[in-house]
Amino acid sequence: MTLSPTEQKYILHWGEMGTRWGVNRTVAQIHALLFLANEPLNAEQIVETLAVARSNVSNSLKELQSWGLVKVAHVMGDRRDHFVALQDVWEIFRVIVEERKRREIDPTLSVLRQCAIEAEEDRGMQPATREKMAHVLDFLEMLADSYDDYKHMPPVTLKRFLKMGGKVAKLLG
């Protein structure tokens, strides 16, 4: 598969952004390549196109599959697995946010809730410290609850809501 200069730029940038978001560069580049591809690609095509090690591609594809961003597809007459990425940007966003919440926010909330319980009995903790911990817990619970309210919205509704932007803030004063 030959990439145009613009496709190369897109894929390289997606890899750079991935590293800033805590995602392995190759994982992000493979995701970008599969997103841009107009047909399913097998692992060898990915290796050749991105010039990365086969083992790296294999591990990256497993990671993308675990996130639900890439699925295996079969091509008639070819016994190899081929891969396709989700194509709907709203669904990609939903999957990424859901996975990050499940992997990062939910475990953090569990620990913070346990800390809040333990803080009530911890006589060595200053009240101001207990209050700071409670504020962080309240904030993350509010974010998680808000996400739960919005995650089932149809994309068209969510899009209209996001386009309203600052108008909602002005309305609420």
N, C-alpha and C positions, 0 to 999 in steps of 0.2 A: 504494500500500500504506500503510495507516494503522497506526502502531505504538501499542501500549498504553503507558502511563507506565512500566510495569515493563520492557517491551521496550526502550524508549528508554534507561532507566537502565542496563540490561545492556549495550547497544551502546556507550553513551558510556563506561562503565567499561572495557569491553574495549579501546576505543581508548586510554584513559589507560594501561592496563596495557601495551598494545602499545608505547607510547613508552618505558616503563620497561624493556622487554625489547629495545629497539633496533629496533622495527618501526614503520613509518610509521603514524600515527594512523588515516588513512583506510583503509589496508590492513587494519588490525585491525578497524575498524568494519564494513567490507564483509564480512569473514570472519564476524563475529558476526551480522550481518544474514542472510547466506546460511545460517548454521548454524541460526538460529531459524526461517527461512522454511519453510513446509510445502509449497511448490512452487517449481520453478525460477523465477528472476527474470532479466529481461533488463537490460541496462545502463541503459536509460532509467528503469526502475522503481527501480533502485538510486540513480540521480541524484536522482530526485524524492523518494524516501523519506529519503535522508540529506542532501539539499540540498548536494551537492558538485558540483564541475565535472565535466563529461563526460570531459575528458582525464584528470582525476585518477582517475576510476572505471576508465577503460580501462587506465591504467598499473597501478593497484592490482590489477585482475583478472589482468593478465599476471603480476604478482609472485606472487599467490596460486596461479596455475596452475603457475608454475615451482617452487613449493614442493610441489606435489601436493596442496594443501588444497582446491582448487576445480577442478571439471571443467565442461566445456561440455556442455549438454544441449539437445536439440532438442524443440520443442513442435509437435505436429501443426498444420498450417495457419499457422504463423508462421515466416518465413524468418530471423528474428533469432536470434542465439545467446542462449541462456539459461544460467544458471549455478547450480550446486548445490555445496554444501560437503560434505565428509565428515561423516557423522553419528555415527560411533562414536568416543566420546571417547578410547578406548584407541588407535584407529588414528590419530586426530589427534595424540595425544601421541607416538606412535611416529614419525610422519612429521616432526613438528617436531624431535624429538631427533635423528633421522637426518640431517635437513638441516642442523641447527646443527653437528653433528659434522663433516659433509662440508665445510661452508663455513668453519668456524671452528677446530675442534680439529685436523682432519687437516692443514691447511696449517701450523698452529702446530707440530704434531709434526714435520713435515718440516724446518722451519727450526731447531727445537731440536735435532734429530738432527744436522743439518749443523753447528750451533754446537758440539755435543759433540765432533764429529770435529775441527773446527778448533781447539777449546780445547786438545786434546792437543798440538798443535804450537805454540800461542801462548805463547811464552816470556815475554811481557809480562803474562800473566794470573796473578794470585795463585791458589794452590791452593784457598783458601777460596772464591774467586769461582767457580772451575771446579766445586767441590762444590755450591754453591748452584744453578748451572745444571743439574747432574746430578739434583738432587733434584726440580726442577720437571719435568724430562723424565720421570723415573721416575713421578712422581705422575700426569702426564697420560697416560702409557702405561698405567698401572694403570687409570685411569678408562676409557680407550678399550677396553682388554681386557675390563673388567667389562661395559661396554655391549654389546660383541660377544657376551658370554656370555648376556646377558639379552634381547637384541633378538628372538630367535627363540622366546622363551617364549610359549605361548598366553596371551592376556589373563587367563583364569581362574586360571592358575598364578601369573602376575605379581601379580594382585590378592590372592591368598592370601598370597604372599610379603610384599607391602607391608603387609597388615593385621597381619602378625606383628610388624612394627615393632621396638620395643625388645626384644622377647622373643628375637630372634636375637642381639642384642648381649649380653644376659644369658647366653644359652646358651654363647656363645663366650668369656665371661669378660671 
